[in-house]
């Protein structure tokens, strides 16, 4: 479950990026945020499933009227920790 603080931070970043969020299906302006993250696994082959590896963490926003679900990448919202640089001399 996401904490109140996590949800508020996500909400603030979404409002900055999409100030007039409107459902593309029904034009509603009321949304609910999922109470956890989605992890979309990257797959190199459509004929098999690879667990682990590269993934895109997202938060889902759900229209209160029609139920349309949109996913927003946490990295694009600036909500992922900065990766450690691996090309620096040791």
C-alpha positions as YAML, in Angstrom:
chain: A
units: angstrom
residues:
- id: 1
  name: UNK
  ca: [0.00, 0.00, 0.00]
- id: 2
  name: UNK
  ca: [1.20, 3.48, -0.80]
- id: 3
  name: UNK
  ca: [1.51, 5.92, 2.06]
- id: 4
  name: UNK
  ca: [-0.36, 9.22, 2.08]
- id: 5
  name: UNK
  ca: [2.96, 11.03, 1.51]
- id: 6
  name: UNK
  ca: [3.82, 8.85, -1.51]
- id: 7
  name: UNK
  ca: [0.41, 9.46, -3.07]
- id: 8
  name: UNK
  ca: [0.66, 13.21, -2.49]
- id: 9
  name: UNK
  ca: [4.12, 13.35, -4.10]
- id: 10
  name: UNK
  ca: [2.87, 11.39, -7.13]
- id: 11
  name: UNK
  ca: [-0.25, 13.57, -7.36]
- id: 12
  name: UNK
  ca: [1.85, 16.76, -7.21]
- id: 13
  name: UNK
  ca: [4.15, 15.56, -10.01]
- id: 14
  name: UNK
  ca: [1.22, 14.46, -12.18]
- id: 15
  name: UNK
  ca: [-0.47, 17.84, -11.74]
- id: 16
  name: UNK
  ca: [2.79, 19.59, -12.77]
- id: 17
  name: UNK
  ca: [3.08, 17.47, -15.94]
- id: 18
  name: UNK
  ca: [-0.64, 17.20, -16.82]
- id: 19
  name: UNK
  ca: [-2.45, 20.13, -15.16]
- id: 20
  name: UNK
  ca: [-5.79, 19.50, -16.89]
- id: 21
  name: UNK
  ca: [-5.98, 15.71, -16.68]
- id: 22
  name: UNK
  ca: [-9.11, 14.54, -18.48]
- id: 23
  name: UNK
  ca: [-10.17, 10.99, -19.26]
- id: 24
  name: UNK
  ca: [-9.64, 10.34, -23.00]
- id: 25
  name: UNK
  ca: [-12.72, 8.08, -23.07]
- id: 26
  name: UNK
  ca: [-15.46, 10.02, -21.24]
- id: 27
  name: UNK
  ca: [-13.88, 13.46, -20.61]
- id: 28
  name: UNK
  ca: [-14.35, 13.06, -16.84]
- id: 29
  name: UNK
  ca: [-11.94, 14.97, -14.58]
- id: 30
  name: UNK
  ca: [-12.19, 12.78, -11.46]
- id: 31
  name: UNK
  ca: [-9.58, 10.08, -10.86]
- id: 32
  name: UNK
  ca: [-8.41, 7.58, -8.26]
- id: 33
  name: UNK
  ca: [-4.80, 6.48, -7.89]
- id: 34
  name: UNK
  ca: [-4.01, 2.77, -7.57]
- id: 35
  name: UNK
  ca: [-2.77, 1.81, -4.12]
- id: 36
  name: UNK
  ca: [0.45, 0.27, -5.42]
- id: 37
  name: UNK
  ca: [2.88, 0.29, -8.31]
- id: 38
  name: UNK
  ca: [2.84, -1.65, -11.57]
- id: 39
  name: UNK
  ca: [6.04, -3.17, -12.89]
- id: 40
  name: UNK
  ca: [5.91, -3.64, -16.66]
- id: 41
  name: UNK
  ca: [8.55, -6.21, -17.61]
- id: 42
  name: UNK
  ca: [10.46, -5.64, -20.83]
- id: 43
  name: UNK
  ca: [10.38, -8.66, -23.13]
- id: 44
  name: UNK
  ca: [12.75, -9.33, -26.03]
- id: 45
  name: UNK
  ca: [10.63, -12.19, -27.40]
- id: 46
  name: UNK
  ca: [6.87, -12.51, -27.78]
- id: 47
  name: UNK
  ca: [7.05, -16.32, -27.64]
- id: 48
  name: UNK
  ca: [8.35, -16.60, -24.07]
- id: 49
  name: UNK
  ca: [8.17, -14.77, -20.76]
- id: 50
  name: UNK
  ca: [11.30, -13.54, -19.07]
- id: 51
  name: UNK
  ca: [10.87, -12.80, -15.34]
- id: 52
  name: UNK
  ca: [13.21, -10.26, -13.85]
- id: 53
  name: UNK
  ca: [15.48, -7.93, -15.77]
- id: 54
  name: UNK
  ca: [14.54, -4.60, -17.32]
- id: 55
  name: UNK
  ca: [11.16, -3.12, -16.35]
- id: 56
  name: UNK
  ca: [9.22, 0.14, -16.32]
- id: 57
  name: UNK
  ca: [7.71, 1.01, -12.92]
- id: 58
  name: UNK
  ca: [4.43, 2.92, -13.24]
- id: 59
  name: UNK
  ca: [1.53, 4.26, -11.22]
- id: 60
  name: UNK
  ca: [-2.01, 3.69, -12.46]
- id: 61
  name: UNK
  ca: [-4.64, 6.43, -12.49]
- id: 62
  name: UNK
  ca: [-8.25, 5.25, -12.83]
- id: 63
  name: UNK
  ca: [-11.18, 7.32, -14.11]
- id: 64
  name: UNK
  ca: [-13.92, 7.55, -11.47]
- id: 65
  name: UNK
  ca: [-16.61, 7.49, -14.16]
- id: 66
  name: UNK
  ca: [-15.75, 4.88, -16.82]
- id: 67
  name: UNK
  ca: [-12.83, 3.03, -15.21]
- id: 68
  name: UNK
  ca: [-10.28, 3.86, -17.92]
- id: 69
  name: UNK
  ca: [-6.78, 3.09, -16.58]
- id: 70
  name: UNK
  ca: [-3.75, 5.14, -17.56]
- id: 71
  name: UNK
  ca: [-0.24, 4.26, -16.46]
- id: 72
  name: UNK
  ca: [2.41, 6.90, -15.85]
- id: 73
  name: UNK
  ca: [6.13, 6.04, -15.74]
- id: 74
  name: UNK
  ca: [7.65, 6.95, -12.38]
- id: 75
  name: UNK
  ca: [10.98, 7.83, -14.01]
- id: 76
  name: UNK
  ca: [9.36, 10.44, -16.26]
- id: 77
  name: UNK
  ca: [7.73, 11.95, -13.19]
- id: 78
  name: UNK
  ca: [11.14, 12.19, -11.49]
- id: 79
  name: UNK
  ca: [10.11, 9.72, -8.78]
- id: 80
  name: UNK
  ca: [12.82, 7.07, -9.18]
- id: 81
  name: UNK
  ca: [16.15, 7.16, -7.33]
- id: 82
  name: UNK
  ca: [19.05, 8.36, -9.43]
- id: 83
  name: UNK
  ca: [21.10, 5.45, -10.77]
- id: 84
  name: UNK
  ca: [24.68, 5.15, -9.60]
- id: 85
  name: UNK
  ca: [27.19, 5.93, -12.31]
- id: 86
  name: UNK
  ca: [29.08, 2.80, -13.31]
- id: 87
  name: UNK
  ca: [31.59, 4.38, -15.72]
- id: 88
  name: UNK
  ca: [33.52, 6.32, -13.10]
- id: 89
  name: UNK
  ca: [37.09, 5.22, -12.27]
- id: 90
  name: UNK
  ca: [37.44, 3.26, -9.03]
...
